[in-house]
Amino acid sequence: MAKSYVQLQESEGHLLAATSRIYSAYLTNDLYTGDNETELMRKAIKEALQLADAIDAAVIADSEVE
């Protein structure tokens, strides 16, 4: 397997962490069929983004306060 170089922005890294936890939960329960990894990965990404959007709408970050 060829090596890849990846450099994520900080926010992308946080989303990757959330997504990987959601995806891991899918792979360890009844949603996993053995051949639906890509579908579950996309679902996890979508849900992590939805969580991020909900948090952004509900919370005022320190850098957003003037």
Phi, psi and omega in degrees: 000131179287146178281147177242148175254124180229132174228105182271147171290161183304314181295325177294323177296320177294320177293322176299317180298314179295315181298318182294326177290318178296313180299317178299319178297320177298318184290344182253015177226191187290349178290335184278125181251353182103338179226024179237030181301314182298317179298316180291325177297314179296321177297317179296318178299313181300317181290324176296319177294321177296319177298315180299317179297319180295319178295316180299324180286333186264343189235139173262114180288157179306320183286349179268352182269131179252000000 
